[in-house]
Amino acid sequence: MIGLNEPTEPEAESEIAPPPSHAGELTPQIFREGGWLQQNLGLDHRPEQAHMASAVANAIESDEPLLFEAGTGVGKSLAYLIPGIIRAVDTGRPCIVSTHTIALQEQIDQKDVPICRRFFSGTPEVAQYAHFKSTVLVGKSNYLCTSRLAAALAEKATLFSDAEFAELTRIAEWADKSEAGIRHELSPAPLSEVWELVCADSSGCSRRHCDPNRCFYQRARARIRTSQLIIVNHALLFALIAAGGARAEGAGPDARGVLFPDDFLILDEAHTVPEVATQHFGISLSSYGVDRALKTLHNPRTKRGVLRKRGGLEGAALVERALEASVRFFAAIETSLLAPRPVARLREPSEVEALLEQPLTALQKLLVRLSDKLDDGRERDELLEHAARMKSIQVSIGEWLALADQGQVYWAERGGKRQTIVTLRGAPVDIAPELRRHLFGRGVCVVCTSATLALAGEMAPFAHRVGADDARTGIVLSPFDFERCMRVYLASDVPLPSAAEAKLSVDIIADYVKFCVLRCGGGSLVLFTSYADLRTVAAAIQPALAAANRPLLIQGEALNRTELARQMRSLGNAVLFGTDSFWTGVDVPGDALAQVIITRLPFDPPDHPVAEAQADRIRDAGGNPFNELTLPEALIKFRQGVGRLIRSHTDRGVITLLDARLLAKSYGRLFLDCLPQKSFTRLTRDTREERFVPFL
């Protein structure tokens, strides 16, 4: 990942005091009852929103961290955007807003930002803020680079087979019509082996080589330099932080800022931050990724690749040697660790031989030697980049084999559709020190907000987990009338999870899902904790749904998450089966989502290497891993799942719970206490005909 801007010399710290910000004085007048927001946009006054907006304004004015839970319907986006924009325009300091997914970035950009602009434009007292500039940034690999595209078209005989060239032509035709040049706009999605050679994630895409008026990434970056509001996603945020953050953007080593010098950061959907950060501050190296990196240089089947032009027979031979070594190395990992199970922790330094060490060294030397023969330019930069990639693979393998970092947990996993891809992974056991160093210790305001941060009204567990123990905190509840708009049903006769009762339990869950879905009009979201259960239940009830003309949408099949949610909104009576990612961040208002069915309490597997290592750390400190780790994470996820149902004042619907542990286990009360509607009706298969009464 390359930083947002080209590296520059560190800027000298200015002696001039920054311009004053008026966010603190203007925010109460905007959000108070009868205030400018209510007068000029006709929006309902929400005391909870006003409270949050004031807390955000105070935090960004004082450059202090803030953790703020805002229940569904508070209007948290406007509560942080309006004071954030005022602060950014007044001071010239960029406001970075990060959310969980690209879809949520687009929602902020296309729905919330226009509301802010309309408000400022229609309110004379704050009209000077109406011309703020904003931009959405996604990962560099998502953008098409027109310079690399032109080079690929010119070198088609060297790089591409006939089928790949046809794909390249399709990309070129799309590029002529595209406004943003972002990968997910292209349907069907481009072949990865072709996209890798034309996307912006390369040193070949830079201000030196690209026309800033034509290259999609350079245009996006130019917008960043003049924007007061920059909208990113968490994965990109932490990738950029890992690439150096503000220090990579020309700031000195002690300068303030997270991504840019003297910026400030607002993290929406912040409950996902620990997990996303854990994935980025570690290792992830797959057999597929190594194979792609090598075959980009030379593909033995097609006889094409970067080295065809200059590497000759020597380059081809070195790549083929490395490919053979890669196959043997990852096969050895699979045999030694993954034969009995798909995920296995590495507890001792591995005895697997580093078979790729010598082949990668030889390739790296060749690439550097070839680059030395070229003048400065795009081709030389890309050869050096490939050399750096070979070195990075070497370093990651060496670190993984040696268990080099005592603060990390290392493991291997088998994945892919045919379970043939082996991935070496590493991640911090405790993410708090990393977040403290890279976020909360950067001397600027960092706001974390979500509908689900607290546990039983306490913010301390989340604050401790993210390394923000001294942050200000705040909680406001949802303004929705859940007594009126939500009904909760709990099935008490589903067998408790156990190996002995597994099949019976899933059969009964399938029976309940079929009954509740067919009984309830509108759409139903059915949340699972495993793909195996999802597939079993889907197969069992699909004929009944087809007979009732109810569309069944299934995560993991043809459509991606964004398209599944879009179809659910448009169909009106669809049944969507989802696992992990559908518990959070899915917004389907109205009767298109009239029921959320939770099939099992969302406990993460305790034997995953990260969870296992975290549990070991808690246990070693004299704590209880279930109470301090497993249960809190499940409670947050449960709250998120329940929160999918009511998204507006006019929504109404049913929560159906199919896990009898809610009644049988002592911790069940903690989950029930999370429900915004405190009363519930018990169901059995004998009583459900009479008792299950959905709104539709």
C-alpha positions in Angstrom: 0.0 0.0 0.0 1.4 3.4 -1.0 0.5 6.5 0.9 -1.9 9.1 -0.1 0.7 11.7 -1.2 4.1 11.4 -2.7 6.8 11.6 0.1 8.0 15.1 0.7 10.4 16.8 3.0 9.1 17.1 6.6 7.4 20.5 7.1 8.8 22.8 9.7 6.5 23.3 12.6 4.8 26.7 12.3 5.1 29.3 15.0 1.8 30.9 13.9 -1.3 30.1 15.9 -3.9 28.2 13.9 -7.1 30.1 13.0 -9.9 29.9 15.5 -12.7 27.4 15.1 -16.3 28.3 15.7 -17.6 24.7 16.0 -18.0 25.0 19.8 -20.2 28.1 19.7 -22.2 27.3 16.5 -23.1 23.6 17.2 -25.6 24.3 20.1 -27.4 26.9 18.0 -27.6 24.4 15.1 -28.9 21.5 17.0 -31.0 23.0 19.8 -34.8 22.8 19.8 -36.0 25.4 17.3 -32.5 25.8 16.1 -31.2 26.3 12.6 -31.2 22.7 11.6 -34.9 22.3 12.6 -35.9 25.7 11.1 -34.2 25.4 7.8 -34.4 21.7 7.0 -37.6 20.8 8.8 -35.9 18.0 10.6 -37.3 16.8 14.0 -35.4 18.0 17.0 -33.6 15.1 18.6 -32.2 15.9 22.1 -29.9 12.9 21.8 -28.4 14.2 18.5 -27.9 17.7 20.1 -26.1 16.1 23.0 -23.8 14.1 20.8 -23.1 17.0 18.5 -22.0 19.2 21.4 -19.8 16.3 22.7 -18.1 16.0 19.3 -17.6 19.7 19.0 -16.0 20.0 22.4 -13.7 17.0 21.7 -12.5 18.3 18.3 -12.0 21.8 19.7 -9.9 20.5 22.6 -8.2 17.8 20.5 -9.1 15.1 22.9 -10.4 11.6 22.3 -14.1 10.8 22.6 -16.0 7.5 22.7 -19.7 8.0 22.1 -22.4 5.4 21.7 -25.5 6.7 19.9 -28.5 4.4 19.5 -30.2 3.8 16.2 -32.1 6.8 15.0 -30.1 9.4 16.9 -28.7 10.9 13.6 -25.1 10.4 14.5 -23.8 11.2 11.0 -25.0 14.8 11.1 -23.9 15.0 14.7 -20.3 14.5 13.8 -20.2 15.8 10.2 -21.5 19.3 10.9 -19.1 20.2 13.7 -16.3 18.4 11.9 -16.8 20.4 8.7 -17.0 23.7 10.6 -13.8 22.9 12.4 -12.0 21.8 9.1 -13.1 24.8 7.1 -12.2 27.3 9.9 -8.7 25.8 10.7 -7.7 24.2 7.4 -7.2 20.9 9.2 -8.6 17.9 7.3 -11.4 16.0 8.9 -11.0 12.3 8.2 -14.2 10.2 8.5 -13.7 6.4 8.5 -16.5 3.9 8.3 -16.6 0.1 8.0 -17.3 -0.5 4.3 -17.2 1.1 0.9 -21.0 0.9 0.8 -21.2 3.0 4.0 -18.6 5.4 2.6 -21.0 5.9 -0.3 -23.9 6.4 2.0 -22.2 9.2 3.9 -21.1 10.8 0.6 -24.4 10.5 -1.3 -26.9 10.9 1.6 -25.4 12.7 4.6 -22.9 15.1 2.9 -25.6 16.6 0.6 -27.8 17.2 3.7 -24.9 19.1 5.3 -24.3 21.2 2.2 -28.1 22.0 1.9 -28.2 23.0 5.5 -25.2 25.3 5.2 -26.5 26.8 2.0 -29.9 27.6 3.4 -28.7 29.1 6.7 -27.2 32.6 6.4 -25.4 32.3 9.7 -23.3 29.4 8.5 -23.4 30.0 4.7 -19.7 30.4 4.5 -19.3 26.6 5.1 -21.5 25.6 2.2 -18.6 25.4 -0.2 -16.6 22.8 1.8 -15.0 20.2 -0.4 -15.2 16.5 0.3 -13.9 13.4 -1.4 -14.3 9.6 -1.0 -11.1 7.5 -1.1 -10.9 3.8 -1.4 -7.8 1.6 -1.5 -5.3 2.3 -4.3 -5.8 -1.1 -5.9 -9.5 -0.2 -6.5 -8.6 2.6 -9.0 -7.7 2.2 -12.7 -4.5 3.9 -13.7 -4.8 5.2 -17.3 -1.0 5.3 -17.7 -0.6 1.6 -16.8 -3.6 0.8 -19.0 -1.9 2.5 -21.9 1.3 0.7 -21.2 -0.5 -2.6 -21.0 -2.3 -2.0 -24.3 1.1 -1.2 -25.9 2.7 -4.3 -24.5 -0.2 -6.7 -25.0 1.9 -9.3 -26.8 4.3 -9.4 -23.9 1.8 -9.5 -21.0 -1.5 -11.1 -22.1 -3.0 -14.2 -23.6 -5.9 -13.7 -26.1 -8.5 -14.1 -23.4 -6.7 -11.7 -21.1 -6.4 -9.2 -23.9 -10.1 -9.4 -24.5 -10.6 -8.5 -20.8 -8.1 -5.7 -21.1 -10.1 -4.3 -24.1 -13.3 -4.5 -22.0 -11.6 -2.5 -19.2 -10.4 0.1 -21.7 -13.9 0.6 -23.1 -15.3 1.0 -19.6 -12.6 3.5 -18.7 -13.7 5.8 -21.6 -17.1 6.1 -20.0 -16.3 5.9 -16.2 -16.3 9.0 -14.0 -14.4 7.5 -11.0 -12.6 4.5 -12.5 -13.3 2.4 -9.4 -13.2 -1.4 -9.8 -16.6 -2.2 -8.3 -18.3 0.0 -10.9 -17.2 -2.6 -13.6 -19.7 -5.5 -13.9 -18.9 -8.3 -14.1 -15.8 -7.8 -12.0 -12.5 -7.7 -13.9 -10.1 -10.7 -13.9 -7.7 -10.2 -11.1 -4.6 -11.1 -13.2 -5.5 -8.4 -15.7 -6.6 -5.8 -13.2 -3.3 -6.1 -11.2 -1.4 -4.8 -14.3 -3.6 -1.7 -14.8 -4.7 -0.7 -11.3 -3.1 2.2 -9.5 -1.5 0.1 -6.7 1.9 0.4 -8.2 4.9 2.8 -8.3 4.1 3.1 -12.0 1.1 5.2 -11.0 2.6 8.4 -9.7 2.7 12.1 -10.4 5.9 11.5 -12.4 4.3 9.1 -14.8 0.6 10.0 -14.9 -1.5 12.8 -16.3 -3.3 14.2 -13.3 -6.3 15.1 -15.4 -6.7 11.6 -16.8 -5.5 9.1 -14.2 -8.4 8.2 -11.9 -6.2 7.8 -8.8 -4.2 10.9 -9.4 -7.5 12.9 -9.8 -8.8 11.4 -6.5 -5.5 12.3 -4.8 -5.7 15.9 -6.2 -9.1 16.2 -4.7 -7.7 15.1 -1.3 -5.2 18.0 -1.3 -8.1 20.5 -1.5 -10.7 18.7 0.6 -11.7 19.6 4.1 -13.6 16.3 4.5 -12.0 13.0 3.4 -14.1 9.8 3.7 -12.3 6.5 4.0 -13.0 3.0 5.2 -11.4 1.2 8.2 -9.4 -1.2 6.0 -7.9 1.6 4.0 -7.3 3.7 7.1 -5.2 1.0 8.8 -3.4 0.1 5.6 -2.3 3.7 5.2 -1.4 3.9 8.9 0.7 0.7 8.4 2.4 2.5 5.5 3.5 5.3 7.7 0.4 7.5 8.2 1.1 11.2 8.7 4.8 10.5 8.8 4.6 9.2 5.2 2.8 12.4 4.2 5.7 14.8 5.0 5.2 15.3 8.7 8.1 15.1 11.1 8.5 12.1 13.4 6.9 14.1 16.3 4.3 15.9 14.4 0.6 15.6 15.2 -1.8 13.7 12.9 -3.1 10.3 12.0 -3.1 10.3 8.2 -2.1 13.9 7.5 -0.2 16.4 9.5 -2.6 18.0 12.1 -5.7 16.2 10.9 -8.5 14.9 13.1 -10.3 11.6 12.9 -13.9 10.4 13.3 -14.4 6.6 13.3 -18.0 5.5 12.6 -19.0 1.9 13.2 -16.2 1.9 15.6 -17.1 -1.4 17.2 -15.4 -3.0 14.2 -12.1 -1.1 14.7 -10.4 -3.7 16.9 -11.0 -6.5 14.5 -10.0 -4.6 11.4 -6.9 -3.2 13.0 -5.9 -6.6 14.2 -6.0 -7.9 10.6 -3.7 -5.1 9.4 -1.0 -5.0 12.0 0.3 -8.4 11.2 1.1 -10.9 8.4 -1.1 -12.3 5.7 0.7 -14.2 2.9 -1.1 -16.8 0.8 0.0 -19.4 -1.6 -2.3 -17.8 -4.2 -0.7 -14.3 -3.6 2.8 -15.7 -4.1 1.8 -17.5 -7.2 0.2 -14.4 -8.6 3.2 -12.2 -7.8 5.6 -14.7 -9.6 3.3 -15.3 -12.6 3.0 -11.6 -13.1 6.8 -11.7 -13.8 6.5 -14.8 -16.0 3.7 -17.2 -16.6 5.0 -20.6 -17.7 1.7 -21.5 -19.4 1.2 -18.4 -21.5 5.0 -17.5 -21.8 4.0 -13.9 -21.0 4.8 -11.5 -18.1 6.9 -8.5 -17.1 10.2 -10.3 -17.6 9.4 -11.5 -21.1 10.7 -8.1 -22.5 14.0 -7.9 -20.6 14.5 -11.0 -18.4 15.0 -13.5 -21.2 15.6 -17.2 -20.5 17.3 -16.4 -17.2 14.3 -14.6 -15.8 11.9 -17.3 -17.0 14.1 -20.0 -15.4 14.3 -18.2 -12.1 10.6 -17.6 -11.9 9.8 -21.3 -12.7 12.3 -22.3 -10.0 10.6 -20.0 -7.5 7.1 -21.3 -8.5 8.3 -24.9 -7.9 9.8 -23.9 -4.5 6.5 -22.2 -3.6 4.4 -25.3 -4.3 6.7 -27.4 -2.2 6.9 -24.9 0.6 3.2 -24.4 1.0 2.6 -28.1 0.6 5.0 -28.7 3.5 3.1 -26.2 5.7 -0.2 -27.9 4.8 1.2 -31.4 5.6 2.8 -30.4 8.9 0.0 -28.2 10.2 -3.3 -28.3 8.3 -3.8 -32.0 7.5 -6.3 -32.5 10.4 -8.0 -29.1 10.4 -8.3 -26.0 8.3 -6.8 -23.5 10.9 -3.8 -24.3 13.1 -1.8 -22.2 15.4 2.0 -22.3 15.2 3.3 -22.6 18.7 7.0 -23.3 18.2 9.3 -22.1 15.4 8.6 -24.2 12.4 11.0 -26.8 11.1 9.7 -26.4 7.6 12.6 -25.4 5.3 12.5 -21.9 3.9 12.5 -23.3 0.4 11.7 -19.9 -1.2 14.7 -18.1 0.3 17.3 -18.7 -2.4 14.9 -18.5 -5.4 13.4 -15.2 -4.2 16.9 -13.7 -3.5 18.0 -14.6 -7.1 14.9 -13.1 -8.6 15.3 -9.9 -6.5 18.9 -9.5 -7.7 17.9 -10.0 -11.3 15.1 -7.4 -11.1 17.5 -4.8 -9.5 20.1 -5.6 -12.1 17.6 -5.1 -15.0 16.4 -1.9 -13.4 19.9 -0.5 -13.2 20.1 -0.7 -17.0 17.1 1.6 -17.5 16.8 5.3 -17.2 14.4 6.7 -14.6 10.9 6.1 -15.6 7.8 4.0 -15.1 9.4 0.7 -16.3 12.4 1.1 -13.9 10.1 1.9 -11.0 7.9 -1.1 -11.6 10.9 -3.5 -11.8 12.2 -2.1 -8.5 8.7 -2.5 -7.0 8.6 -6.2 -8.1 12.1 -6.6 -6.4 10.7 -5.1 -3.2 7.7 -7.5 -3.4 10.1 -10.5 -3.6 11.9 -9.1 -0.5 8.7 -8.6 1.4 7.6 -12.2 0.7 11.0 -13.4 2.0 10.7 -11.3 5.2 7.1 -12.4 5.9 8.0 -16.1 5.6 11.1 -15.7 7.8 9.2 -13.9 10.5 6.4 -16.5 10.4 8.7 -19.5 10.6 10.7 -18.0 13.4 7.7 -16.7 15.5 9.7 -13.5 15.4 7.4 -11.1 17.4 6.5 -12.3 20.9 3.5 -9.9 20.8 2.0 -11.7 17.8 0.2 -15.0 17.4 1.0 -16.9 14.2 -1.1 -19.5 12.4 -1.8 -21.1 9.1 -5.2 -21.6 7.4 -6.6 -23.4 4.4 -9.2 -21.6 2.3 -10.6 -20.9 -1.1 -13.6 -22.5 -2.8 -11.7 -25.8 -3.0 -9.8 -25.4 0.2 -6.5 -25.4 -1.7 -5.1 -22.0 -0.7 -2.7 -22.0 2.2 -2.2 -18.7 4.1 0.3 -17.7 6.7 -1.1 -15.3 9.2 0.1 -13.3 12.1 -1.7 -10.7 14.3 -1.2 -8.8 17.5 -2.5 -10.6 20.6 -3.4 -7.2 22.2 -4.3 -4.5 19.7 -4.6 -1.7 22.3 -0.9 -0.7 22.2 -1.0 -0.4 18.4 -4.2 1.8 18.5 -2.7 3.9 21.3 0.4 4.6 19.3 -1.2 5.1 15.9 -4.5 6.7 16.9 -4.9 8.0 20.4 -1.3 9.0 20.9 -1.0 11.2 17.8 -1.9 14.4 19.6 -5.2 15.1 17.7 -8.9 14.4 18.3 -10.1 10.9 17.6 -13.8 10.2 17.9 -15.2 6.7 18.1 -18.9 6.3 17.6 -21.3 3.4 17.0 -24.7 2.2 18.2 -22.9 -0.6 20.1 -19.8 0.3 22.1 -20.9 -0.1 25.7 -21.6 -3.2 27.8 -24.4 -2.9 30.3 -24.1 0.9 30.0 -20.3 0.8 30.7 -17.8 2.2 28.1 -14.7 1.1 30.1 -14.4 -2.4 28.4 -14.3 -0.9 24.9 -12.0 1.9 26.0 -9.5 -0.6 27.5 -9.7 -2.8 24.4 -8.8 0.1 22.0 -6.2 1.7 24.3 -8.3 4.8 25.0 -8.7 4.4 28.8 -8.5 8.2 29.4 -11.0 9.2 26.7 -14.2 11.2 27.4 -17.3 9.0 27.0 -21.0 9.5 26.3 -24.1 7.4 25.7 -27.5 8.4 24.3 -30.3 5.9 23.7 -32.3 5.5 20.6 -35.3 7.9 20.3 -37.5 5.1 18.7 -40.6 3.8 20.5 -39.6 0.1 20.6 -42.6 -0.7 22.8 -44.8 0.2 19.8 -42.7 -0.9 16.8 -40.9 -4.1 17.9 -42.2 -7.6 19.0 -39.8 -10.2 20.3 -40.4 -14.0 20.2 -38.1 -16.6 21.8 -38.3 -20.3 21.0 -37.8 -22.3 24.2 -37.8 -25.8 22.7 -34.8 -25.7 20.4 -32.2 -28.2 21.8 -29.1 -26.5 23.3 -26.0 -26.7 21.0 -24.1 -30.0 21.5 -22.4 -32.5 19.3 -24.9 -35.2 20.2 -27.9 -33.0 19.3 -26.4 -31.1 16.4 -28.6 -32.5 13.6 -31.8 -32.4 15.6 -31.1 -28.8 16.6 -30.5 -27.7 13.0 -33.6 -29.6 11.8 -35.7 -27.8 14.4 -34.1 -24.4 13.5 -35.0 -25.0 9.9 -38.6 -25.8 10.9 -38.9 -22.6 12.9 -37.3 -20.5 10.1 -39.8 -21.9 7.6 -42.7 -21.3 9.9 -41.7 -17.7 10.9 -40.7 -16.6 7.4 -43.9 -17.8 5.8 -46.0 -16.4 8.6 -44.5 -12.9 8.4 -45.1 -10.7 5.4 -42.4 -8.4 4.1 -38.8 -9.5 4.1 -36.9 -11.5 6.7 -33.1 -11.5 7.5 -32.0 -14.8 9.0 -28.6 -14.5 10.8 -26.4 -17.6 11.2 -23.1 -18.2 13.0 -21.9 -20.8 10.5 -22.0 -21.4 6.8 -22.7 -25.1 7.3 -26.0 -24.4 9.2 -26.9 -21.7 6.7 -26.6 -24.1 3.8 -28.4 -26.9 5.6 -31.4 -24.7 6.5 -31.5 -23.1 3.0 -31.7 -26.5 1.4 -34.4 -27.6 3.8 -36.8 -24.7 3.3 -36.0 -23.6 -0.3 -38.9 -25.7 -1.8 -41.4 -24.1 0.6 -40.2 -20.6 -0.2 -40.4 -21.2 -3.9 -43.9 -22.5 -3.6 -44.9 -19.3 -1.7 -43.1 -17.1 -4.3 -40.6 -15.8 -1.7 -37.2 -15.0 -3.2 -34.3 -16.6 -1.2 -31.0 -14.7 -1.2 -28.0 -16.5 0.2 -24.7 -15.0 1.2 -21.7 -16.7 -0.4 -23.4 -17.5 -3.7 -23.3 -15.4 -6.8 -24.0 -11.9 -5.4 -21.8 -9.8 -3.1 -23.0 -8.3 0.2 -23.9 -4.9 -1.3 -26.0 -6.4 -4.1 -27.8 -8.8 -1.7 -28.8 -5.9 0.4 -29.9 -3.9 -2.6 -32.0 -6.8 -3.9 -33.6 -7.2 -0.5 -34.6 -3.6 -0.5 -36.1 -3.7 -4.0 -37.9 -7.1 -3.8 -39.9 -6.3 -0.7 -40.6 -9.8 0.5 -37.2 -11.6 0.1 -35.6 -13.9 2.7 -31.9 -13.2 3.1 -29.6 -15.8 4.8 -26.4 -14.2 6.1 -23.5 -14.9 8.4 -20.8 -12.8 10.0 -20.9 -9.6 7.9 -24.7 -9.4 7.8 -24.9 -9.0 11.6 -23.7 -5.4 11.2 -24.0 -2.4 8.8 -26.9 -3.6 6.7 -29.6 -1.0 6.3 -33.0 -2.2 4.8 -35.7 0.2 6.0 -39.5 -0.4 5.8 -41.4 -3.6 5.3 -38.6 -5.0 3.1 -37.2 -6.0 6.5 -40.1 -7.0 8.7 -38.3 -9.7 10.7 -34.8 -10.5 12.0 -34.3 -14.2 13.0 -31.3 -15.0 15.1 -30.6 -18.7 14.9 -27.7 -18.9 17.4 -26.1 -16.5 19.8 -23.0 -15.1 18.0 -20.2 -16.6 20.0 -16.9 -16.6 18.1 -15.1 -20.0 18.0 -12.8 -20.0 21.1 -10.3 -22.2 19.3 -9.4 -19.6 16.6 -5.7 -18.7 17.1 -6.3 -15.0 17.9 -9.1 -15.8 20.4 -7.0 -18.6 21.9 -4.0 -16.4 22.3 -6.1 -13.6 23.8 -7.7 -16.0 26.2 -4.2 -17.3 27.2 -3.2 -13.7 28.0 -6.3 -13.0 30.1 -5.9 -16.3 31.9 -2.2 -15.7 32.7 -3.3 -12.4 34.2 -5.7 -14.2 36.5 -8.8 -13.3 34.5 -11.7 -15.2 33.0 -11.6 -15.4 29.2 -15.2 -16.1 28.7 -16.4 -13.2 30.9 -13.8 -10.7 29.6 -13.5 -11.7 25.9 -16.0 -14.2 24.5 -19.1 -12.9 26.1 -18.6 -9.2 25.6 -17.8 -9.7 21.9 -21.0 -11.8 21.5 -23.1 -9.2 23.3 -21.9 -6.5 20.9 -22.6 -8.6 17.9 -26.0 -9.6 19.2 -26.9 -5.9 19.7 -25.8 -5.2 16.1 -27.9 -8.1 14.7 -31.0 -6.9 16.6 -30.3 -3.3 15.4 -30.8 -4.3 11.7 -34.6 -4.3 12.3 -35.7 -0.8 13.2 -34.0 1.9 11.1 -36.6 4.7 11.1 -39.5 6.1 13.1 -42.0 4.4 10.8 -40.4 0.9 10.8 -41.9 -2.0 12.7 -41.1 -5.6 12.9 -40.3 -8.8 14.7 -37.2 -10.2 16.4 -37.3 -14.0 16.5 -34.7 -15.7 18.7 -34.1 -19.5 18.3 -31.4 -20.1 20.9 -32.8 -21.5 24.1 -29.5 -20.7 26.0 -31.2 -17.3 26.4 -33.4 -19.0 29.0 -31.2 -21.9 30.1 -27.9 -20.2 30.8 -27.1 -17.6 33.4 -25.6 -15.3 30.8 -28.8 -15.4 28.8 -30.2 -12.5 30.9 -27.3 -10.3 29.7 -28.4 -10.8 26.0 -32.1 -10.3 26.9 -31.1 -7.0 28.7 -29.6 -5.8 25.4 -33.0 -5.9 23.7 -34.5 -2.5 23.2 -37.9 -4.1 23.7 -37.7 -5.7 27.1 -40.9 -7.9 27.0 -40.9 -11.1 24.9 -43.2 -14.0 24.2 -42.0 -17.6 24.5 -42.8 -20.0 21.7 -42.8 -23.7 21.3 -43.8 -25.7 18.2 -47.1 -26.5 20.0 -47.9 -22.8 20.8 -46.4 -20.8 18.0 -49.6 -21.0 15.8 -51.4 -19.0 18.4 -48.6 -16.9 19.9 -46.5 -15.8 16.9 -48.3 -12.6 15.7 -46.1 -10.5 13.4 -47.2 -7.0 12.3 -47.6 -8.1 8.6 
